[in-house]
Amino acid sequence: MNIYEMLNKDAISIDLEADAKESVLQELVGLLVSSGSVRKEDKADILKKVRERETLGSTGIGKGIAIPHAKCAKLKKMGAAFGISTAGLNFKSLDGEPTHIFFLLVTPGETPGPHLKALAKISRLLDDKFIRDKLRAASSAKEVLRIIKEEELKKG
């Protein structure tokens, strides 16, 4: 399973409009719906699960990155959305710094294996400052997808 295979270019925004944690979660889940990655009727449930996960502790991992995620029984397959906030926003990250890169991951059911593997892959990819800088400088969703694919294929 590769990250670039989970992402649909229509679920990528290089210019998120959100200016707060709640609105960025809504915008990211909205990208999943508008891209066709998840059904419109599952939007409220997915948003609820993502919010519940955030109450356990912020998924803002620092270095300008947040990886909000949740498991949702209604889903048939894994879905992902990616967003860049040029200005950055307060996501209550572990390092207290503004968050610029958001990667939302939603997975079906209660089996933790695929969910944890995907989170680990995303985290490893975004841990590289060079990759984060390239993603933040991307001028289109297509370019974001190309960068992720190239970097994943390099790392094997």
Sequence and secondary structure as in RCSB ss.txt:
>XXXX:A:sequence
MNIYEMLNKDAISIDLEADAKESVLQELVGLLVSSGSVRKEDKADILKKVRERETLGSTGIGKGIAIPHAKCAKL
KKMGAAFGISTAGLNFKSLDGEPTHIFFLLVTPGETPGPHLKALAKISRLLDDKFIRDKLRAASSAKEVLRIIKE
EELKKG
>XXXX:A:secstr
  HHHHEEEEEEESS    SHHHHHHHHHHHHHHTTSS GGGHHHHHHHHHHHHHHS  EEETTEE  EEEETT 
SS EEEEEEEEEEE    TT   EEEEEEEEEESS HHHHHHHHHHHHHHHT HHHHHHHHH  SHHHHHHHHHH
HHHHH 
